[in-house]
């Protein structure tokens, strides 16, 4: 499993924007499509809210990619 560490600048980052910022898709709109497909989990639970607020300490997974969200 590939792990990516992402440092949040601020209190949170929206899920679709996180997928874009780590390079898993080309745009926030493409991120929304990925989230809507049901393939994304946050802390082990399926997440369907495209703009869910992802905060430091949370773990987002898409396929075999794990994104660890940290503070800046």
Secondary structure, 3 states (H helix, E strand, C coil): CEEEEEEECCCCEEHHHHHHHCCCCCCHHHHHHHHHCCCEEECCEECCCCCCEECCCCEEEECCEEEEEEEC
